[in-house]
Amino acid sequence: MSRAFVREDDAERPGPGFDLPPRDAPHYDEAAARALIEGAHRGDTRSAEEATGYRWGESVLVPHVERLLEQAVEQDDLRLAQLARRY
């Protein structure tokens, strides 16, 4: 196999960053919901799950995702609305 297509440095590369408050902050769940949707938008839900400690579809985040959906509809952001509905 050609080594041109082997990425040996992937383990050393940090994943995409998510701007999250401290875990005990009162608005952490809201930020986590946004991070999960953002991760899905990037095509990297796993990194968002690892960063937030929540799994995609976690019921505790549903109210926050519903607010994101409302905002997406108001702003006519079809992709964000689609991801929020899939949540």
PDB file of N, CA, C and O in Angstrom:
ATOM      1  N   MET A   1       0.835  -1.177   0.000  1.00  0.00           N
ATOM      2  CA  MET A   1       0.000   0.000   0.000  1.00  0.00           C
ATOM      3  C   MET A   1       0.883   1.244   0.000  1.00  0.00           C
ATOM      4  O   MET A   1       1.903   1.296   0.687  1.00  0.00           O
ATOM      5  N   SER A   2       0.489   2.214  -0.756  1.00  0.00           N
ATOM      6  CA  SER A   2       1.223   3.462  -0.806  1.00  0.00           C
ATOM      7  C   SER A   2       1.107   4.182   0.532  1.00  0.00           C
ATOM      8  O   SER A   2       0.018   4.270   1.100  1.00  0.00           O
ATOM      9  N   ARG A   3       2.209   4.688   1.029  1.00  0.00           N
ATOM     10  CA  ARG A   3       2.187   5.412   2.303  1.00  0.00           C
ATOM     11  C   ARG A   3       1.624   6.817   2.126  1.00  0.00           C
ATOM     12  O   ARG A   3       1.417   7.526   3.111  1.00  0.00           O
ATOM     13  N   ALA A   4       1.379   7.221   0.906  1.00  0.00           N
ATOM     14  CA  ALA A   4       0.843   8.557   0.657  1.00  0.00           C
ATOM     15  C   ALA A   4      -0.555   8.720   1.245  1.00  0.00           C
ATOM     16  O   ALA A   4      -0.986   9.838   1.527  1.00  0.00           O
ATOM     17  N   PHE A   5      -1.263   7.608   1.430  1.00  0.00           N
ATOM     18  CA  PHE A   5      -2.631   7.691   1.918  1.00  0.00           C
ATOM     19  C   PHE A   5      -2.786   7.269   3.370  1.00  0.00           C
ATOM     20  O   PHE A   5      -3.908   7.143   3.861  1.00  0.00           O
ATOM     21  N   VAL A   6      -1.678   7.049   4.060  1.00  0.00           N
ATOM     22  CA  VAL A   6      -1.721   6.642   5.461  1.00  0.00           C
ATOM     23  C   VAL A   6      -1.472   7.864   6.327  1.00  0.00           C
ATOM     24  O   VAL A   6      -0.477   8.570   6.161  1.00  0.00           O
ATOM     25  N   ARG A   7      -2.393   8.103   7.255  1.00  0.00           N
ATOM     26  CA  ARG A   7      -2.251   9.257   8.143  1.00  0.00           C
ATOM     27  C   ARG A   7      -1.797   8.776   9.504  1.00  0.00           C
ATOM     28  O   ARG A   7      -2.616   8.442  10.360  1.00  0.00           O
ATOM     29  N   GLU A   8      -0.508   8.743   9.701  1.00  0.00           N
ATOM     30  CA  GLU A   8       0.043   8.254  10.955  1.00  0.00           C
ATOM     31  C   GLU A   8      -0.061   9.273  12.075  1.00  0.00           C
ATOM     32  O   GLU A   8       0.044   8.910  13.246  1.00  0.00           O
ATOM     33  N   ASP A   9      -0.261  10.523  11.745  1.00  0.00           N
ATOM     34  CA  ASP A   9      -0.288  11.556  12.769  1.00  0.00           C
ATOM     35  C   ASP A   9      -1.686  11.829  13.317  1.00  0.00           C
ATOM     36  O   ASP A   9      -1.844  12.748  14.120  1.00  0.00           O
ATOM     37  N   ASP A  10      -2.699  11.072  12.919  1.00  0.00           N
ATOM     38  CA  ASP A  10      -4.057  11.326  13.398  1.00  0.00           C
ATOM     39  C   ASP A  10      -4.176  11.240  14.904  1.00  0.00           C
ATOM     40  O   ASP A  10      -4.925  12.015  15.499  1.00  0.00           O
ATOM     41  N   ALA A  11      -3.467  10.330  15.540  1.00  0.00           N
ATOM     42  CA  ALA A  11      -3.555  10.182  16.989  1.00  0.00           C
ATOM     43  C   ALA A  11      -3.021  11.410  17.707  1.00  0.00           C
ATOM     44  O   ALA A  11      -3.424  11.696  18.835  1.00  0.00           O
ATOM     45  N   GLU A  12      -2.133  12.126  17.073  1.00  0.00           N
ATOM     46  CA  GLU A  12      -1.535  13.310  17.674  1.00  0.00           C
ATOM     47  C   GLU A  12      -2.356  14.570  17.428  1.00  0.00           C
ATOM     48  O   GLU A  12      -2.172  15.567  18.126  1.00  0.00           O
ATOM     49  N   ARG A  13      -3.236  14.544  16.471  1.00  0.00           N
ATOM     50  CA  ARG A  13      -4.007  15.729  16.120  1.00  0.00           C
ATOM     51  C   ARG A  13      -5.154  15.906  17.096  1.00  0.00           C
ATOM     52  O   ARG A  13      -5.886  14.955  17.370  1.00  0.00           O
ATOM     53  N   PRO A  14      -5.321  17.106  17.623  1.00  0.00           N
ATOM     54  CA  PRO A  14      -6.469  17.332  18.494  1.00  0.00           C
ATOM     55  C   PRO A  14      -7.750  17.347  17.663  1.00  0.00           C
ATOM     56  O   PRO A  14      -7.740  17.758  16.503  1.00  0.00           O
ATOM     57  N   GLY A  15      -8.824  16.908  18.250  1.00  0.00           N
ATOM     58  CA  GLY A  15     -10.112  16.955  17.566  1.00  0.00           C
ATOM     59  C   GLY A  15     -10.604  18.378  17.468  1.00  0.00           C
ATOM     60  O   GLY A  15      -9.986  19.292  18.014  1.00  0.00           O
ATOM     61  N   PRO A  16     -11.701  18.573  16.784  1.00  0.00           N
ATOM     62  CA  PRO A  16     -12.238  19.923  16.672  1.00  0.00           C
ATOM     63  C   PRO A  16     -12.643  20.444  18.036  1.00  0.00           C
ATOM     64  O   PRO A  16     -13.227  19.719  18.840  1.00  0.00           O
ATOM     65  N   GLY A  17     -12.334  21.686  18.289  1.00  0.00           N
ATOM     66  CA  GLY A  17     -12.655  22.278  19.586  1.00  0.00           C
ATOM     67  C   GLY A  17     -14.106  22.708  19.672  1.00  0.00           C
ATOM     68  O   GLY A  17     -14.717  23.092  18.674  1.00  0.00           O
ATOM     69  N   PHE A  18     -14.634  22.641  20.852  1.00  0.00           N
ATOM     70  CA  PHE A  18     -15.981  23.105  21.122  1.00  0.00           C
ATOM     71  C   PHE A  18     -15.898  24.073  22.286  1.00  0.00           C
ATOM     72  O   PHE A  18     -15.254  23.784  23.295  1.00  0.00           O
ATOM     73  N   ASP A  19     -16.538  25.206  22.151  1.00  0.00           N
ATOM     74  CA  ASP A  19     -16.504  26.244  23.172  1.00  0.00           C
ATOM     75  C   ASP A  19     -17.532  25.890  24.244  1.00  0.00           C
ATOM     76  O   ASP A  19     -18.709  26.230  24.129  1.00  0.00           O
ATOM     77  N   LEU A  20     -17.073  25.205  25.280  1.00  0.00           N
ATOM     78  CA  LEU A  20     -17.963  24.758  26.351  1.00  0.00           C
ATOM     79  C   LEU A  20     -17.593  25.425  27.667  1.00  0.00           C
ATOM     80  O   LEU A  20     -16.412  25.593  27.972  1.00  0.00           O
ATOM     81  N   PRO A  21     -18.594  25.804  28.443  1.00  0.00           N
ATOM     82  CA  PRO A  21     -18.324  26.332  29.782  1.00  0.00           C
ATOM     83  C   PRO A  21     -17.926  25.185  30.710  1.00  0.00           C
ATOM     84  O   PRO A  21     -17.979  24.024  30.306  1.00  0.00           O
ATOM     85  N   PRO A  22     -17.533  25.488  31.933  1.00  0.00           N
ATOM     86  CA  PRO A  22     -17.261  24.407  32.887  1.00  0.00           C
ATOM     87  C   PRO A  22     -18.492  23.510  33.052  1.00  0.00           C
ATOM     88  O   PRO A  22     -19.630  23.972  32.961  1.00  0.00           O
ATOM     89  N   ARG A  23     -18.245  22.243  33.294  1.00  0.00           N
ATOM     90  CA  ARG A  23     -19.323  21.250  33.380  1.00  0.00           C
ATOM     91  C   ARG A  23     -20.381  21.616  34.429  1.00  0.00           C
ATOM     92  O   ARG A  23     -21.550  21.267  34.262  1.00  0.00           O
ATOM     93  N   ASP A  24     -19.997  22.304  35.490  1.00  0.00           N
ATOM     94  CA  ASP A  24     -20.956  22.654  36.542  1.00  0.00           C
ATOM     95  C   ASP A  24     -21.642  24.007  36.308  1.00  0.00           C
ATOM     96  O   ASP A  24     -22.401  24.462  37.162  1.00  0.00           O
ATOM     97  N   ALA A  25     -21.390  24.642  35.186  1.00  0.00           N
ATOM     98  CA  ALA A  25     -22.045  25.920  34.859  1.00  0.00           C
ATOM     99  C   ALA A  25     -23.532  25.680  34.597  1.00  0.00           C
ATOM    100  O   ALA A  25     -23.902  24.646  34.041  1.00  0.00           O
ATOM    101  N   PRO A  26     -24.381  26.619  34.989  1.00  0.00           N
ATOM    102  CA  PRO A  26     -25.829  26.419  34.819  1.00  0.00           C
ATOM    103  C   PRO A  26     -26.269  26.292  33.359  1.00  0.00           C
ATOM    104  O   PRO A  26     -27.311  25.695  33.085  1.00  0.00           O
ATOM    105  N   HIS A  27     -25.512  26.828  32.436  1.00  0.00           N
ATOM    106  CA  HIS A  27     -25.889  26.773  31.016  1.00  0.00           C
ATOM    107  C   HIS A  27     -25.088  25.725  30.241  1.00  0.00           C
ATOM    108  O   HIS A  27     -25.035  25.764  29.012  1.00  0.00           O
ATOM    109  N   TYR A  28     -24.467  24.789  30.961  1.00  0.00           N
ATOM    110  CA  TYR A  28     -23.667  23.761  30.298  1.00  0.00           C
ATOM    111  C   TYR A  28     -24.497  22.913  29.337  1.00  0.00           C
ATOM    112  O   TYR A  28     -24.065  22.647  28.216  1.00  0.00           O
ATOM    113  N   ASP A  29     -25.681  22.490  29.766  1.00  0.00           N
ATOM    114  CA  ASP A  29     -26.499  21.623  28.913  1.00  0.00           C
ATOM    115  C   ASP A  29     -26.884  22.320  27.612  1.00  0.00           C
ATOM    116  O   ASP A  29     -26.924  21.692  26.554  1.00  0.00           O
ATOM    117  N   GLU A  30     -27.162  23.602  27.692  1.00  0.00           N
ATOM    118  CA  GLU A  30     -27.488  24.370  26.483  1.00  0.00           C
ATOM    119  C   GLU A  30     -26.292  24.394  25.533  1.00  0.00           C
ATOM    120  O   GLU A  30     -26.438  24.188  24.328  1.00  0.00           O
ATOM    121  N   ALA A  31     -25.114  24.647  26.090  1.00  0.00           N
ATOM    122  CA  ALA A  31     -23.894  24.670  25.268  1.00  0.00           C
ATOM    123  C   ALA A  31     -23.584  23.282  24.714  1.00  0.00           C
ATOM    124  O   ALA A  31     -23.109  23.159  23.584  1.00  0.00           O
ATOM    125  N   ALA A  32     -23.845  22.244  25.493  1.00  0.00           N
ATOM    126  CA  ALA A  32     -23.612  20.876  25.031  1.00  0.00           C
ATOM    127  C   ALA A  32     -24.531  20.529  23.868  1.00  0.00           C
ATOM    128  O   ALA A  32     -24.106  19.894  22.903  1.00  0.00           O
ATOM    129  N   ALA A  33     -25.789  20.946  23.960  1.00  0.00           N
ATOM    130  CA  ALA A  33     -26.736  20.695  22.867  1.00  0.00           C
ATOM    131  C   ALA A  33     -26.255  21.372  21.590  1.00  0.00           C
ATOM    132  O   ALA A  33     -26.285  20.780  20.511  1.00  0.00           O
ATOM    133  N   ARG A  34     -25.817  22.606  21.722  1.00  0.00           N
ATOM    134  CA  ARG A  34     -25.302  23.349  20.561  1.00  0.00           C
ATOM    135  C   ARG A  34     -24.059  22.654  19.999  1.00  0.00           C
ATOM    136  O   ARG A  34     -23.897  22.567  18.781  1.00  0.00           O
ATOM    137  N   ALA A  35     -23.187  22.165  20.871  1.00  0.00           N
ATOM    138  CA  ALA A  35     -21.966  21.483  20.419  1.00  0.00           C
ATOM    139  C   ALA A  35     -22.297  20.187  19.676  1.00  0.00           C
ATOM    140  O   ALA A  35     -21.653  19.864  18.678  1.00  0.00           O
ATOM    141  N   LEU A  36     -23.285  19.453  20.152  1.00  0.00           N
ATOM    142  CA  LEU A  36     -23.666  18.215  19.467  1.00  0.00           C
ATOM    143  C   LEU A  36     -24.220  18.505  18.077  1.00  0.00           C
ATOM    144  O   LEU A  36     -23.909  17.798  17.119  1.00  0.00           O
ATOM    145  N   ILE A  37     -25.040  19.544  17.973  1.00  0.00           N
ATOM    146  CA  ILE A  37     -25.587  19.916  16.665  1.00  0.00           C
ATOM    147  C   ILE A  37     -24.458  20.407  15.758  1.00  0.00           C
ATOM    148  O   ILE A  37     -24.417  20.080  14.572  1.00  0.00           O
ATOM    149  N   GLU A  38     -23.550  21.190  16.324  1.00  0.00           N
ATOM    150  CA  GLU A  38     -22.406  21.683  15.544  1.00  0.00           C
ATOM    151  C   GLU A  38     -21.529  20.521  15.084  1.00  0.00           C
ATOM    152  O   GLU A  38     -21.064  20.503  13.944  1.00  0.00           O
ATOM    153  N   GLY A  39     -21.305  19.556  15.966  1.00  0.00           N
ATOM    154  CA  GLY A  39     -20.522  18.378  15.598  1.00  0.00           C
ATOM    155  C   GLY A  39     -21.169  17.609  14.470  1.00  0.00           C
ATOM    156  O   GLY A  39     -20.488  17.154  13.551  1.00  0.00           O
ATOM    157  N   ALA A  40     -22.486  17.460  14.534  1.00  0.00           N
ATOM    158  CA  ALA A  40     -23.207  16.775  13.459  1.00  0.00           C
ATOM    159  C   ALA A  40     -23.076  17.551  12.156  1.00  0.00           C
ATOM    160  O   ALA A  40     -22.936  16.962  11.084  1.00  0.00           O
ATOM    161  N   HIS A  41     -23.122  18.866  12.255  1.00  0.00           N
ATOM    162  CA  HIS A  41     -22.975  19.700  11.060  1.00  0.00           C
ATOM    163  C   HIS A  41     -21.595  19.510  10.428  1.00  0.00           C
ATOM    164  O   HIS A  41     -21.462  19.524   9.204  1.00  0.00           O
ATOM    165  N   ARG A  42     -20.585  19.335  11.255  1.00  0.00           N
ATOM    166  CA  ARG A  42     -19.217  19.099  10.770  1.00  0.00           C
ATOM    167  C   ARG A  42     -19.013  17.663  10.296  1.00  0.00           C
ATOM    168  O   ARG A  42     -18.013  17.345   9.653  1.00  0.00           O
ATOM    169  N   GLY A  43     -19.974  16.802  10.624  1.00  0.00           N
ATOM    170  CA  GLY A  43     -19.813  15.389  10.303  1.00  0.00           C
ATOM    171  C   GLY A  43     -18.945  14.666  11.314  1.00  0.00           C
ATOM    172  O   GLY A  43     -18.345  13.638  11.000  1.00  0.00           O
ATOM    173  N   ASP A  44     -18.874  15.199  12.530  1.00  0.00           N
ATOM    174  CA  ASP A  44     -18.018  14.635  13.561  1.00  0.00           C
ATOM    175  C   ASP A  44     -18.752  14.613  14.900  1.00  0.00           C
ATOM    176  O   ASP A  44     -18.345  15.268  15.859  1.00  0.00           O
ATOM    177  N   THR A  45     -19.822  13.859  14.943  1.00  0.00           N
ATOM    178  CA  THR A  45     -20.619  13.766  16.162  1.00  0.00           C
ATOM    179  C   THR A  45     -19.816  13.154  17.302  1.00  0.00           C
ATOM    180  O   THR A  45     -19.975  13.543  18.459  1.00  0.00           O
ATOM    181  N   ARG A  46     -18.957  12.201  16.976  1.00  0.00           N
ATOM    182  CA  ARG A  46     -18.185  11.525  18.025  1.00  0.00           C
ATOM    183  C   ARG A  46     -17.345  12.506  18.834  1.00  0.00           C
ATOM    184  O   ARG A  46     -17.299  12.400  20.060  1.00  0.00           O
ATOM    185  N   SER A  47     -16.692  13.440  18.195  1.00  0.00           N
ATOM    186  CA  SER A  47     -15.886  14.418  18.928  1.00  0.00           C
ATOM    187  C   SER A  47     -16.755  15.274  19.834  1.00  0.00           C
ATOM    188  O   SER A  47     -16.359  15.607  20.951  1.00  0.00           O
ATOM    189  N   ALA A  48     -17.935  15.629  19.355  1.00  0.00           N
ATOM    190  CA  ALA A  48     -18.851  16.419  20.176  1.00  0.00           C
ATOM    191  C   ALA A  48     -19.325  15.614  21.378  1.00  0.00           C
ATOM    192  O   ALA A  48     -19.448  16.149  22.480  1.00  0.00           O
ATOM    193  N   GLU A  49     -19.588  14.340  21.168  1.00  0.00           N
ATOM    194  CA  GLU A  49     -20.013  13.487  22.283  1.00  0.00           C
ATOM    195  C   GLU A  49     -18.894  13.367  23.316  1.00  0.00           C
ATOM    196  O   GLU A  49     -19.144  13.426  24.520  1.00  0.00           O
ATOM    197  N   GLU A  50     -17.677  13.201  22.847  1.00  0.00           N
ATOM    198  CA  GLU A  50     -16.539  13.091  23.759  1.00  0.00           C
ATOM    199  C   GLU A  50     -16.300  14.399  24.507  1.00  0.00           C
ATOM    200  O   GLU A  50     -15.976  14.389  25.695  1.00  0.00           O
ATOM    201  N   ALA A  51     -16.458  15.508  23.821  1.00  0.00           N
ATOM    202  CA  ALA A  51     -16.224  16.815  24.442  1.00  0.00           C
ATOM    203  C   ALA A  51     -17.298  17.157  25.475  1.00  0.00           C
ATOM    204  O   ALA A  51     -16.998  17.760  26.505  1.00  0.00           O
ATOM    205  N   THR A  52     -18.535  16.778  25.204  1.00  0.00           N
ATOM    206  CA  THR A  52     -19.642  17.163  26.087  1.00  0.00           C
ATOM    207  C   THR A  52     -19.949  16.127  27.160  1.00  0.00           C
ATOM    208  O   THR A  52     -20.464  16.465  28.225  1.00  0.00           O
ATOM    209  N   GLY A  53     -19.637  14.882  26.883  1.00  0.00           N
ATOM    210  CA  GLY A  53     -20.022  13.827  27.811  1.00  0.00           C
ATOM    211  C   GLY A  53     -21.443  13.343  27.584  1.00  0.00           C
ATOM    212  O   GLY A  53     -21.934  12.496  28.330  1.00  0.00           O
ATOM    213  N   TYR A  54     -22.104  13.864  26.575  1.00  0.00           N
ATOM    214  CA  TYR A  54     -23.462  13.456  26.216  1.00  0.00           C
ATOM    215  C   TYR A  54     -23.439  12.693  24.897  1.00  0.00           C
ATOM    216  O   TYR A  54     -22.570  12.921  24.056  1.00  0.00           O
ATOM    217  N   ARG A  55     -24.382  11.800  24.724  1.00  0.00           N
ATOM    218  CA  ARG A  55     -24.550  11.057  23.477  1.00  0.00           C
ATOM    219  C   ARG A  55     -25.606  11.748  22.625  1.00  0.00           C
ATOM    220  O   ARG A  55     -26.476  12.444  23.147  1.00  0.00           O
ATOM    221  N   TRP A  56     -25.527  11.558  21.329  1.00  0.00           N
ATOM    222  CA  TRP A  56     -26.522  12.086  20.398  1.00  0.00           C
ATOM    223  C   TRP A  56     -27.884  11.517  20.778  1.00  0.00           C
ATOM    224  O   TRP A  56     -28.034  10.304  20.927  1.00  0.00           O
ATOM    225  N   GLY A  57     -28.871  12.385  20.934  1.00  0.00           N
ATOM    226  CA  GLY A  57     -30.224  11.952  21.265  1.00  0.00           C
ATOM    227  C   GLY A  57     -30.519  11.933  22.749  1.00  0.00           C
ATOM    228  O   GLY A  57     -31.619  11.551  23.148  1.00  0.00           O
ATOM    229  N   GLU A  58     -29.580  12.328  23.569  1.00  0.00           N
ATOM    230  CA  GLU A  58     -29.766  12.338  25.028  1.00  0.00           C
ATOM    231  C   GLU A  58     -30.998  13.170  25.390  1.00  0.00           C
ATOM    232  O   GLU A  58     -31.106  14.337  25.014  1.00  0.00           O
ATOM    233  N   SER A  59     -31.908  12.561  26.113  1.00  0.00           N
ATOM    234  CA  SER A  59     -33.211  13.192  26.381  1.00  0.00           C
ATOM    235  C   SER A  59     -33.111  14.460  27.219  1.00  0.00           C
ATOM    236  O   SER A  59     -33.942  15.356  27.072  1.00  0.00           O
ATOM    237  N   VAL A  60     -32.126  14.554  28.082  1.00  0.00           N
ATOM    238  CA  VAL A  60     -32.000  15.738  28.929  1.00  0.00           C
ATOM    239  C   VAL A  60     -31.737  17.010  28.104  1.00  0.00           C
ATOM    240  O   VAL A  60     -32.009  18.119  28.565  1.00  0.00           O
ATOM    241  N   LEU A  61     -31.210  16.842  26.889  1.00  0.00           N
ATOM    242  CA  LEU A  61     -30.886  18.001  26.048  1.00  0.00           C
ATOM    243  C   LEU A  61     -32.007  18.382  25.084  1.00  0.00           C
ATOM    244  O   LEU A  61     -31.899  19.391  24.387  1.00  0.00           O
ATOM    245  N   VAL A  62     -33.078  17.595  25.031  1.00  0.00           N
ATOM    246  CA  VAL A  62     -34.164  17.843  24.081  1.00  0.00           C
ATOM    247  C   VAL A  62     -34.731  19.261  24.180  1.00  0.00           C
ATOM    248  O   VAL A  62     -34.917  19.893  23.140  1.00  0.00           O
ATOM    249  N   PRO A  63     -35.016  19.797  25.377  1.00  0.00           N
ATOM    250  CA  PRO A  63     -35.549  21.175  25.426  1.00  0.00           C
ATOM    251  C   PRO A  63     -34.601  22.201  24.792  1.00  0.00           C
ATOM    252  O   PRO A  63     -35.046  23.159  24.159  1.00  0.00           O
ATOM    253  N   HIS A  64     -33.307  21.994  24.966  1.00  0.00           N
ATOM    254  CA  HIS A  64     -32.328  22.925  24.391  1.00  0.00           C
ATOM    255  C   HIS A  64     -32.278  22.792  22.866  1.00  0.00           C
ATOM    256  O   HIS A  64     -32.169  23.786  22.148  1.00  0.00           O
ATOM    257  N   VAL A  65     -32.358  21.562  22.390  1.00  0.00           N
ATOM    258  CA  VAL A  65     -32.360  21.329  20.942  1.00  0.00           C
ATOM    259  C   VAL A  65     -33.639  21.890  20.322  1.00  0.00           C
ATOM    260  O   VAL A  65     -33.607  22.409  19.206  1.00  0.00           O
ATOM    261  N   GLU A  66     -34.751  21.791  21.026  1.00  0.00           N
ATOM    262  CA  GLU A  66     -36.004  22.366  20.518  1.00  0.00           C
ATOM    263  C   GLU A  66     -35.881  23.884  20.376  1.00  0.00           C
ATOM    264  O   GLU A  66     -36.401  24.459  19.420  1.00  0.00           O
ATOM    265  N   ARG A  67     -35.200  24.535  21.316  1.00  0.00           N
ATOM    266  CA  ARG A  67     -34.974  25.986  21.190  1.00  0.00           C
ATOM    267  C   ARG A  67     -34.064  26.293  20.000  1.00  0.00           C
ATOM    268  O   ARG A  67     -34.275  27.272  19.285  1.00  0.00           O
ATOM    269  N   LEU A  68     -33.052  25.449  19.795  1.00  0.00           N
ATOM    270  CA  LEU A  68     -32.188  25.621  18.624  1.00  0.00           C
ATOM    271  C   LEU A  68     -32.993  25.467  17.335  1.00  0.00           C
ATOM    272  O   LEU A  68     -32.766  26.190  16.365  1.00  0.00           O
ATOM    273  N   LEU A  69     -33.925  24.532  17.330  1.00  0.00           N
ATOM    274  CA  LEU A  69     -34.787  24.338  16.163  1.00  0.00           C
ATOM    275  C   LEU A  69     -35.630  25.583  15.909  1.00  0.00           C
ATOM    276  O   LEU A  69     -35.751  26.027  14.767  1.00  0.00           O
ATOM    277  N   GLU A  70     -36.210  26.145  16.955  1.00  0.00           N
ATOM    278  CA  GLU A  70     -37.004  27.374  16.804  1.00  0.00           C
ATOM    279  C   GLU A  70     -36.156  28.502  16.217  1.00  0.00           C
ATOM    280  O   GLU A  70     -36.599  29.215  15.317  1.00  0.00           O
ATOM    281  N   GLN A  71     -34.952  28.655  16.725  1.00  0.00           N
ATOM    282  CA  GLN A  71     -34.054  29.699  16.213  1.00  0.00           C
ATOM    283  C   GLN A  71     -33.712  29.445  14.755  1.00  0.00           C
ATOM    284  O   GLN A  71     -33.676  30.377  13.951  1.00  0.00           O
ATOM    285  N   ALA A  72     -33.462  28.192  14.412  1.00  0.00           N
ATOM    286  CA  ALA A  72     -33.114  27.850  13.035  1.00  0.00           C
ATOM    287  C   ALA A  72     -34.251  28.172  12.088  1.00  0.00           C
ATOM    288  O   ALA A  72     -34.023  28.683  10.991  1.00  0.00           O
ATOM    289  N   VAL A  73     -35.462  27.881  12.499  1.00  0.00           N
ATOM    290  CA  VAL A  73     -36.629  28.177  11.661  1.00  0.00           C
ATOM    291  C   VAL A  73     -36.782  29.686  11.496  1.00  0.00           C
ATOM    292  O   VAL A  73     -37.033  30.167  10.392  1.00  0.00           O
ATOM    293  N   GLU A  74     -36.631  30.437  12.595  1.00  0.00           N
ATOM    294  CA  GLU A  74     -36.728  31.899  12.530  1.00  0.00           C
ATOM    295  C   GLU A  74     -35.680  32.499  11.595  1.00  0.00           C
ATOM    296  O   GLU A  74     -35.954  33.460  10.877  1.00  0.00           O
ATOM    297  N   GLN A  75     -34.475  31.920  11.612  1.00  0.00           N
ATOM    298  CA  GLN A  75     -33.361  32.439  10.813  1.00  0.00           C
ATOM    299  C   GLN A  75     -33.290  31.785   9.439  1.00  0.00           C
ATOM    300  O   GLN A  75     -32.386  32.073   8.655  1.00  0.00           O
ATOM    301  N   ASP A  76     -34.235  30.914   9.153  1.00  0.00           N
ATOM    302  CA  ASP A  76     -34.291  30.210   7.870  1.00  0.00           C
ATOM    303  C   ASP A  76     -33.005  29.425   7.605  1.00  0.00           C
ATOM    304  O   ASP A  76     -32.525  29.357   6.473  1.00  0.00           O
ATOM    305  N   ASP A  77     -32.459  28.834   8.670  1.00  0.00           N
ATOM    306  CA  ASP A  77     -31.255  28.004   8.570  1.00  0.00           C
ATOM    307  C   ASP A  77     -31.711  26.558   8.395  1.00  0.00           C
ATOM    308  O   ASP A  77     -31.929  25.843   9.373  1.00  0.00           O
ATOM    309  N   LEU A  78     -31.851  26.142   7.156  1.00  0.00           N
ATOM    310  CA  LEU A  78     -32.420  24.834   6.853  1.00  0.00           C
ATOM    311  C   LEU A  78     -31.569  23.681   7.373  1.00  0.00           C
ATOM    312  O   LEU A  78     -32.108  22.683   7.851  1.00  0.00           O
ATOM    313  N   ARG A  79     -30.260  23.805   7.288  1.00  0.00           N
ATOM    314  CA  ARG A  79     -29.385  22.717   7.743  1.00  0.00           C
ATOM    315  C   ARG A  79     -29.467  22.550   9.262  1.00  0.00           C
ATOM    316  O   ARG A  79     -29.577  21.428   9.755  1.00  0.00           O
ATOM    317  N   LEU A  80     -29.414  23.646   9.997  1.00  0.00           N
ATOM    318  CA  LEU A  80     -29.524  23.567  11.446  1.00  0.00           C
ATOM    319  C   LEU A  80     -30.880  22.990  11.849  1.00  0.00           C
ATOM    320  O   LEU A  80     -30.959  22.170  12.765  1.00  0.00           O
ATOM    321  N   ALA A  81     -31.928  23.408  11.179  1.00  0.00           N
ATOM    322  CA  ALA A  81     -33.264  22.881  11.466  1.00  0.00           C
ATOM    323  C   ALA A  81     -33.317  21.382  11.188  1.00  0.00           C
ATOM    324  O   ALA A  81     -33.900  20.628  11.966  1.00  0.00           O
ATOM    325  N   GLN A  82     -32.721  20.955  10.101  1.00  0.00           N
ATOM    326  CA  GLN A  82     -32.708  19.534   9.759  1.00  0.00           C
ATOM    327  C   GLN A  82     -31.991  18.718  10.832  1.00  0.00           C
ATOM    328  O   GLN A  82     -32.482  17.664  11.238  1.00  0.00           O
ATOM    329  N   LEU A  83     -30.844  19.190  11.291  1.00  0.00           N
ATOM    330  CA  LEU A  83     -30.084  18.477  12.308  1.00  0.00           C
ATOM    331  C   LEU A  83     -30.835  18.444  13.632  1.00  0.00           C
ATOM    332  O   LEU A  83     -30.861  17.418  14.311  1.00  0.00           O
ATOM    333  N   ALA A  84     -31.440  19.558  13.995  1.00  0.00           N
ATOM    334  CA  ALA A  84     -32.198  19.617  15.251  1.00  0.00           C
ATOM    335  C   ALA A  84     -33.392  18.656  15.201  1.00  0.00           C
ATOM    336  O   ALA A  84     -33.702  18.005  16.198  1.00  0.00           O
ATOM    337  N   ARG A  85     -34.043  18.569  14.080  1.00  0.00           N
ATOM    338  CA  ARG A  85     -35.166  17.627  13.945  1.00  0.00           C
ATOM    339  C   ARG A  85     -34.694  16.182  14.044  1.00  0.00           C
ATOM    340  O   ARG A  85     -35.394  15.336  14.601  1.00  0.00           O
ATOM    341  N   ARG A  86     -33.529  15.899  13.514  1.00  0.00           N
ATOM    342  CA  ARG A  86     -32.993  14.531  13.573  1.00  0.00           C
ATOM    343  C   ARG A  86     -32.583  14.147  14.986  1.00  0.00           C
ATOM    344  O   ARG A  86     -32.573  12.966  15.333  1.00  0.00           O
ATOM    345  N   TYR A  87     -32.250  15.128  15.793  1.00  0.00           N
ATOM    346  CA  TYR A  87     -31.842  14.854  17.161  1.00  0.00           C
ATOM    347  C   TYR A  87     -32.955  14.117  17.885  1.00  0.00           C
ATOM    348  O   TYR A  87     -32.813  13.788  19.063  1.00  0.00           O
TER     349      TYR A  87
END
